[in-house]
Structure formats: C-alpha cells, structure tokens
Amino acid sequence: MNVPEPFAGESTHSPVRHHILSVLVENKSGVLARIAGLFARRGFNIYSLAVAPSESHARYSRVTIVVDAESAPLEQIVGQLDKLVNVVDITDIAPREAVERELLLATIKTDVANRTPLLDTLGNAGAAIVDVDPGAVTVMLAGTPSACDDLERALEAFAEVELHRTGRVALPRLGRSTPTTPEP
C-alpha cells in the first residue's frame, strides 16, 4: 500500500477544474465580506476559502480562494476582484505549479474494539493523535487535499463525532514566479 506523505508530493485533483487564486488584501474589516459578496452577486462558486495575515506584515492578509472554473471564466473573476479597493495583488496559481495543503481535524469515538484499526488507519495516512480521553480521540492531518480526502473516506468506518477541514492554502512551487508583498 502506498502511504501518502502529508508534506510532500503532487496533489491530485478531482475531475472538477479549479482555479487557485492567491489574493493579497489590506487587513481591514469588511474586506472578506466584500469578496464573498462579489462572488455571491456574480454567481461564482467558491470551492474553498482560507484567510490569514500575510508574511510578516500585519497590514496585509492573504486570501486563498479555490474557485470552480465551471462557474465563471478566470478573467472575469480576476477582473471583478481587481475592482475591489482593498485588493493589492492577485496571483493565479496553476494546480500543477502549486504546493497545496489543507488541515483536517476529526474527533472519533473509540473503544477497545476499534482502537487498533483506528491506529492503523491513522498510521497509514500519516495522521497524528492530538487529544485523547477515555471515549474519543481527536486526530489531525496536515497534507495534500487528496490525502485529506483519503483519510476522510477511511474515517467513515468509525463513529465520528465531528470532522472539520480548513480549506486549501497554496503557494507556487519554487522556481516559478512568486507573489510579492508590497512594503508597508
């Protein structure tokens, strides 16, 4: 069995085509609401969305948007985003040229009967146990979207209490053009 490495390798993509947009925005209130509103008004489907402060500049945040390519042409999406006042830079990252990662957290009920199969499943996926009590464990996998998909499917055999995924973050592979952060 090929064990997926959570921090290396190419990610596989579903048949649905996605665009990965890395959008640098001013870190101000209401910016995310304006971006979400733009997508809603235009009928663009957001597949995944992740936001966090960018690099060492608290003045900016990076928004990684994975958008369904079927819902709108890339040029239209980028054009609409570029009209927003607080958008500083937009980079389209081709999936083959991206390093993509996602975080999966899941709490699973445990007992003597399912403990060993659960540990085998987690070991095969490269997942880690991050919290334990007598009747449940919380597990984590930080890896490619396909590795998270595989673990999510494998965990269906167990009684899940809760499962959460963060959404993708992505950067261009080294050697390709990288987004730049303006000086404060």
RORO-502501 format. One line per 5 residues: their letters; for each residue x, y, z of N, C-alpha, C. Coordinates in Angstrom, 1 decimal, padded with zeros to 4 digits. Example, Ala and Ser with C-alpha at 12.3 -4.5 7.8 and 13.67 -1.06 7.14 Angstrom:
<pts>
AS = 013.2:-005.7:007.8:012.3:-004.5:007.8:013.2:-003.3:007.8  012.8:-002.2:007.1:013.7:-001.1:007.1:012.9:000.0:007.9
</pts>
This chain:
<pts>
MNVPE = 000.8:-001.2:000.0:000.0:000.0:000.0:000.9:001.2:000.0  000.6:002.2:-000.8:001.3:003.4:-000.9:000.8:004.4:000.1  001.7:004.7:001.1:001.3:005.6:002.2:001.5:007.1:001.7  000.4:007.9:001.7:000.6:009.3:001.3:001.4:010.1:002.3  002.4:010.8:001.8:003.2:011.7:002.6:002.5:013.0:002.8
PFAGE = 002.2:013.4:004.0:001.4:014.6:004.2:002.1:015.9:003.9  003.4:015.9:003.7:004.1:017.2:003.4:004.9:017.2:002.1  004.7:016.2:001.3:005.5:016.2:000.0:004.6:015.6:-001.1  005.1:015.9:-002.3:004.4:015.2:-003.4:003.4:016.1:-004.1  003.0:015.6:-005.2:002.0:016.3:-006.0:000.6:016.0:-005.4
STHSP = -000.3:017.0:-005.5:-001.7:016.7:-005.1:-002.5:016.3:-006.3  -003.4:015.4:-006.2:-004.2:015.0:-007.3:-005.5:015.9:-007.2  -006.1:016.0:-008.3:-007.3:016.9:-008.3:-008.5:016.2:-008.8  -009.6:016.6:-008.3:-010.9:016.0:-008.7:-011.2:016.3:-010.2  -012.1:015.7:-010.8:-012.5:016.0:-012.2:-012.9:017.4:-012.4
VRHHI = -013.5:018.0:-011.3:-013.9:019.4:-011.4:-012.7:020.3:-011.5  -012.6:021.2:-012.5:-011.5:022.1:-012.6:-011.6:023.2:-011.7  -010.5:023.5:-011.0:-010.4:024.7:-010.1:-009.3:025.6:-010.5  -009.6:026.9:-010.1:-008.6:027.9:-010.2:-008.1:028.2:-008.8  -006.8:028.4:-008.5:-006.4:028.8:-007.2:-005.9:030.2:-007.3
LSVLV = -006.6:031.1:-006.6:-006.2:032.5:-006.6:-005.7:032.9:-005.2  -004.5:033.4:-005.3:-003.9:034.0:-004.0:-004.0:035.5:-004.1  -004.8:036.0:-003.2:-005.2:037.4:-003.2:-004.7:038.1:-002.0  -003.8:039.1:-002.2:-003.3:039.9:-001.1:-004.2:041.1:-001.0  -004.7:041.3:000.3:-005.6:042.3:000.6:-005.1:043.1:001.8
ENKSG = -005.6:044.4:001.9:-005.4:045.1:003.1:-006.1:044.5:004.2  -005.5:044.4:005.4:-006.1:043.7:006.5:-007.0:044.7:007.2  -008.2:044.9:006.7:-009.2:045.8:007.2:-010.5:045.1:007.3  -011.3:045.6:008.3:-012.7:045.0:008.5:-013.5:045.2:007.2  -014.3:044.1:006.9:-015.2:044.2:005.8:-014.7:043.7:004.5
VLARI = -013.3:043.5:004.4:-012.7:043.1:003.1:-013.3:041.7:002.7  -013.2:040.7:003.6:-013.7:039.4:003.3:-015.2:039.4:002.9  -016.0:040.2:003.6:-017.4:040.3:003.3:-017.6:040.8:001.9  -016.8:041.8:001.5:-016.9:042.4:000.1:-016.5:041.3:-000.9  -015.4:040.5:-000.6:-015.0:039.5:-001.6:-016.1:038.4:-001.7
AGLFA = -016.7:038.0:-000.6:-017.8:037.0:-000.6:-019.0:037.5:-001.3  -019.3:038.8:-001.0:-020.4:039.4:-001.7:-020.3:039.5:-003.2  -019.1:039.8:-003.7:-018.8:039.8:-005.1:-019.1:038.4:-005.7  -018.6:037.4:-005.1:-018.8:036.0:-005.6:-020.3:035.7:-005.6  -021.0:036.0:-004.5:-022.4:035.7:-004.4:-023.2:036.5:-005.5
RRGFN = -022.9:037.8:-005.7:-023.7:038.6:-006.7:-023.4:038.1:-008.1  -022.2:037.6:-008.4:-021.9:037.1:-009.7:-022.2:035.7:-010.0  -022.6:035.0:-008.9:-022.9:033.5:-009.0:-021.7:032.7:-009.2  -020.5:033.1:-008.7:-019.3:032.3:-008.8:-019.3:031.4:-007.6  -018.9:030.2:-007.8:-018.9:029.2:-006.7:-017.5:029.1:-006.1
IYSLA = -017.4:029.4:-004.8:-016.2:029.3:-004.0:-016.1:027.8:-003.5  -015.1:027.1:-003.9:-014.9:025.7:-003.5:-014.2:025.7:-002.1  -013.3:026.6:-001.9:-012.5:026.6:-000.7:-012.0:028.1:-000.5  -011.9:028.5:000.8:-011.5:029.8:001.2:-010.7:029.8:002.4  -009.5:030.3:002.4:-008.7:030.4:003.6:-008.1:031.8:003.7
VAPSE = -008.1:032.4:004.9:-007.6:033.7:005.1:-006.7:033.8:006.3  -005.6:034.5:006.2:-004.7:034.7:007.4:-003.8:035.9:007.1  -003.3:036.5:008.2:-002.3:037.6:008.0:-001.1:037.1:007.1  -000.6:038.0:006.3:000.4:037.7:005.3:001.8:038.0:005.8  002.6:037.0:005.6:004.0:037.1:005.9:004.3:037.8:007.2
SHARY = 005.2:038.8:007.2:005.4:039.5:008.5:004.7:040.8:008.5  003.9:041.1:007.6:003.2:042.4:007.5:001.8:042.3:008.0  001.5:042.8:009.2:000.2:042.7:009.8:-000.8:043.6:009.0  -000.2:044.4:008.1:-001.1:045.3:007.3:-001.8:044.6:006.2  -001.4:043.4:005.8:-002.0:042.6:004.7:-002.4:041.3:005.2
SRVTI = -003.4:040.7:004.5:-003.8:039.3:004.7:-003.7:038.7:003.3  -003.5:037.4:003.3:-003.6:036.6:002.1:-004.8:035.7:002.1  -005.6:035.8:001.1:-006.8:035.1:000.9:-006.6:034.1:-000.2  -006.7:032.8:000.1:-006.5:031.8:-000.9:-007.9:031.3:-001.3  -008.3:031.5:-002.5:-009.6:031.2:-003.0:-009.5:030.1:-004.0
VVDAE = -010.1:029.0:-003.8:-010.2:027.9:-004.8:-011.6:028.0:-005.4  -011.7:028.4:-006.7:-013.0:028.7:-007.3:-013.2:027.6:-008.4  -014.5:027.2:-008.5:-014.9:026.3:-009.5:-014.8:027.0:-010.9  -014.0:026.4:-011.8:-013.8:027.0:-013.1:-015.0:027.0:-014.0  -015.9:026.1:-013.6:-017.2:026.0:-014.4:-018.1:027.1:-014.1
SAPLE = -018.0:027.8:-013.0:-019.0:028.8:-012.6:-018.7:030.1:-013.2  -017.5:030.4:-013.7:-017.2:031.7:-014.3:-015.8:031.6:-014.9  -015.5:032.4:-016.0:-014.2:032.4:-016.6:-013.2:033.1:-015.6  -012.0:032.6:-015.6:-011.0:033.2:-014.7:-010.8:034.7:-014.9  -010.8:035.1:-016.2:-010.6:036.5:-016.5:-011.6:037.4:-015.8
QIVGQ = -012.9:036.9:-015.8:-014.0:037.7:-015.2:-013.8:037.7:-013.7  -013.4:036.6:-013.1:-013.2:036.6:-011.6:-012.1:037.5:-011.2  -011.0:037.4:-011.9:-009.9:038.3:-011.6:-010.2:039.8:-011.8  -010.9:040.1:-012.9:-011.3:041.4:-013.2:-012.2:042.0:-012.1  -013.2:041.2:-011.7:-014.1:041.7:-010.6:-013.3:041.9:-009.3
LDKLV = -012.4:040.9:-008.9:-011.7:041.1:-007.7:-010.8:042.3:-007.8  -010.2:042.6:-008.9:-009.3:043.7:-009.1:-010.0:045.0:-008.9  -011.3:045.1:-009.1:-012.0:046.3:-008.9:-012.2:046.7:-007.4  -012.0:045.7:-006.5:-012.2:046.0:-005.1:-011.1:046.8:-004.6  -011.4:047.9:-003.8:-010.4:048.8:-003.4:-009.3:048.2:-002.5
NVVDI = -009.6:047.3:-001.6:-008.7:046.8:-000.7:-007.8:045.6:-001.3  -008.0:045.2:-002.5:-007.2:044.2:-003.1:-006.0:044.8:-003.7  -004.8:044.2:-003.2:-003.5:044.7:-003.6:-002.9:044.0:-004.7  -003.0:042.6:-004.7:-002.4:041.8:-005.7:-003.2:040.5:-005.9  -003.3:040.0:-007.1:-004.0:038.7:-007.4:-003.0:037.9:-008.2
TDIAP = -002.8:036.6:-007.7:-002.0:035.7:-008.4:-002.8:034.4:-008.7  -002.9:034.0:-010.0:-003.5:032.8:-010.3:-002.4:031.7:-010.3  -002.6:030.7:-009.5:-001.6:029.6:-009.4:-002.2:028.3:-010.0  -001.5:027.9:-011.1:-002.0:026.7:-011.8:-001.8:025.5:-010.8  -002.8:024.6:-010.7:-002.7:023.5:-009.8:-001.4:022.7:-010.0
REAVE = -000.9:022.5:-011.2:000.3:021.7:-011.4:001.5:022.4:-010.9  001.4:023.8:-010.7:002.6:024.6:-010.3:002.4:025.0:-008.8  001.5:024.4:-008.1:001.2:024.8:-006.7:001.6:023.7:-005.7  002.0:024.2:-004.6:002.1:023.4:-003.4:000.9:023.7:-002.6  000.0:022.7:-002.5:-001.3:022.9:-001.8:-001.3:022.0:-000.5
RELLL = -001.8:022.6:000.5:-002.0:021.9:001.8:-003.3:022.2:002.4  -003.8:021.3:003.3:-005.1:021.5:004.0:-004.9:020.8:005.3  -005.7:021.3:006.3:-005.7:020.7:007.6:-007.0:020.0:007.9  -007.0:018.7:008.3:-008.2:018.0:008.7:-008.1:017.7:010.2  -009.1:018.0:010.9:-009.2:017.6:012.3:-010.5:016.8:012.5
ATIKT = -010.4:015.7:013.2:-011.6:014.9:013.4:-011.6:014.3:014.8  -012.8:014.2:015.4:-012.9:013.6:016.7:-013.7:012.3:016.4  -013.1:011.2:016.9:-013.7:009.8:016.7:-013.9:009.1:018.0  -015.1:008.5:018.1:-015.4:007.7:019.3:-014.5:006.5:019.3  -013.9:006.1:020.4:-013.1:004.9:020.5:-013.5:004.0:021.6
DVANR = -013.2:002.7:021.4:-013.4:001.7:022.4:-012.4:000.6:022.2  -012.3:-000.4:023.0:-011.3:-001.4:022.8:-011.4:-002.1:021.4  -012.6:-002.2:020.9:-012.8:-002.9:019.6:-012.2:-002.2:018.4  -012.3:-000.8:018.4:-011.9:-000.1:017.2:-010.6:000.6:017.4  -009.9:000.5:018.5:-008.7:001.2:018.7:-007.6:000.8:017.8
TPLLD = -007.3:-000.5:017.6:-006.2:-000.9:016.8:-006.5:-000.6:015.3  -007.7:-000.9:014.8:-008.0:-000.5:013.4:-007.8:001.1:013.2  -008.3:001.8:014.1:-008.1:003.3:014.0:-006.7:003.7:014.0  -005.9:003.1:014.9:-004.4:003.5:014.9:-003.8:003.1:013.5  -004.2:001.9:013.0:-003.6:001.5:011.7:-004.0:002.5:010.6
TLGNA = -005.3:002.9:010.6:-005.8:003.9:009.6:-005.0:005.2:009.7  -004.8:005.7:010.9:-004.1:006.9:011.2:-002.6:006.8:010.7  -002.0:005.7:011.1:-000.6:005.5:010.7:-000.4:005.4:009.2  -001.3:004.7:008.5:-001.3:004.7:007.0:-001.4:006.0:006.4  -002.2:006.9:007.0:-002.5:008.2:006.4:-001.4:009.2:006.8
GAAIV = -000.6:008.9:007.8:000.3:009.9:008.3:-000.3:010.9:009.2  -001.4:010.6:009.8:-002.2:011.5:010.7:-001.6:011.3:012.1  -001.9:012.3:013.0:-001.4:012.2:014.4:-002.6:012.4:015.3  -002.5:011.8:016.5:-003.5:012.0:017.5:-003.1:013.2:018.3  -004.0:014.2:018.5:-003.7:015.4:019.1:-004.4:015.6:020.4
DVDPG = -005.4:014.8:020.7:-006.1:014.9:022.0:-006.8:013.5:022.3  -006.8:013.2:023.5:-007.4:011.8:023.9:-008.2:012.0:025.2  -009.3:011.2:025.2:-010.0:011.0:026.5:-010.4:009.5:026.5  -011.0:009.0:027.5:-011.3:007.6:027.6:-012.3:007.1:026.4  -013.1:008.0:025.9:-014.1:007.5:024.9:-013.9:008.1:023.5
AVTVM = -012.9:008.9:023.3:-012.7:009.5:022.0:-011.3:010.0:021.8  -010.9:010.2:020.5:-009.6:010.8:020.2:-009.9:011.9:019.1  -009.0:012.9:019.2:-009.0:013.9:018.1:-007.8:013.7:017.3  -007.9:013.6:016.0:-006.8:013.4:015.1:-006.6:014.6:014.2  -005.4:014.7:013.6:-005.0:015.8:012.7:-004.2:015.2:011.5
LAGTP = -004.5:015.7:010.4:-003.7:015.5:009.2:-003.5:016.8:008.5  -002.2:017.2:008.3:-001.9:018.4:007.5:-001.2:017.8:006.3  -001.9:017.9:005.2:-001.4:017.3:003.9:-002.1:017.8:002.7  -001.8:017.1:001.6:-002.4:017.5:000.3:-004.0:017.3:000.4  -004.7:018.0:-000.4:-006.1:017.8:-000.4:-006.5:016.4:-000.6
SACDD = -005.8:015.7:-001.5:-006.2:014.3:-001.8:-005.9:013.4:-000.6  -004.8:013.7:000.2:-004.5:012.9:001.4:-005.6:013.1:002.4  -006.1:014.4:002.5:-007.2:014.6:003.5:-008.5:013.9:003.0  -008.7:013.9:001.7:-009.9:013.2:001.1:-009.8:011.7:001.5  -008.6:011.1:001.3:-008.4:009.7:001.6:-008.7:009.4:003.1
LERAL = -008.1:010.2:003.9:-008.4:010.0:005.4:-009.8:010.2:005.7  -010.5:011.2:005.2:-011.9:011.4:005.5:-012.7:010.2:005.1  -012.4:009.6:003.9:-013.1:008.4:003.5:-012.8:007.2:004.4  -011.6:007.1:004.8:-011.2:006.0:005.7:-011.9:006.1:007.1  -012.1:007.3:007.5:-012.7:007.6:008.9:-014.2:007.3:008.9
EAFAE = -014.8:007.1:007.7:-016.2:006.8:007.6:-016.5:005.5:008.3  -015.5:004.6:008.4:-015.7:003.3:009.0:-015.8:003.4:010.5  -015.5:004.6:011.1:-015.6:004.8:012.5:-016.7:005.7:012.9  -017.1:005.8:014.1:-018.1:006.7:014.6:-017.5:008.0:014.8  -017.6:008.9:013.9:-017.1:010.3:014.0:-018.1:011.1:014.9
VELHR = -017.5:011.9:015.7:-018.2:012.9:016.5:-018.3:014.2:015.7  -017.2:014.5:015.1:-017.1:015.8:014.4:-015.9:015.7:013.5  -016.0:016.4:012.3:-014.9:016.5:011.3:-014.9:017.9:010.7  -013.7:018.4:010.6:-013.6:019.8:010.1:-012.3:019.9:009.2  -012.4:020.6:008.1:-011.3:020.8:007.2:-011.2:022.3:007.0
TGRVA = -009.9:022.8:006.9:-009.7:024.2:006.8:-009.9:024.8:005.5  -009.8:024.1:004.4:-009.7:024.7:003.1:-008.3:024.8:002.7  -008.1:024.9:001.4:-006.7:024.8:000.9:-006.0:026.2:001.1  -004.7:026.0:001.2:-003.8:027.1:001.1:-002.8:026.7:000.1  -002.2:027.6:-000.7:-001.3:027.2:-001.8:-000.2:028.3:-002.0
LPRLG = 000.9:027.9:-002.4:002.0:028.7:-002.9:002.5:028.2:-004.2  003.1:029.0:-005.0:003.7:028.5:-006.3:004.9:027.6:-005.9  005.1:026.6:-006.7:006.3:025.7:-006.4:007.5:026.6:-006.7  008.6:026.3:-006.0:009.9:027.0:-006.1:010.3:027.0:-007.5  010.9:028.1:-007.9:011.4:028.2:-009.3:010.4:028.8:-010.2
RSTPT = 009.2:029.0:-009.7:008.1:029.7:-010.5:008.0:031.1:-010.0  007.3:032.0:-010.6:007.2:033.4:-010.1:006.3:033.3:-008.8  006.8:034.0:-007.9:006.1:034.1:-006.6:005.4:035.4:-006.3  004.3:035.4:-005.6:003.7:036.7:-005.3:004.5:037.5:-004.4  004.5:038.8:-004.5:005.3:039.7:-003.7:004.4:040.4:-002.8
TPEP = 004.9:040.8:-001.6:004.2:041.6:-000.7:004.7:043.0:-000.7  003.8:044.0:-001.0:004.3:045.4:-001.0:004.9:045.8:000.3  005.8:046.7:000.3:006.4:047.2:001.5:005.4:048.1:002.3  005.4:048.0:003.6:004.4:048.8:004.4:004.7:050.2:004.3
</pts>
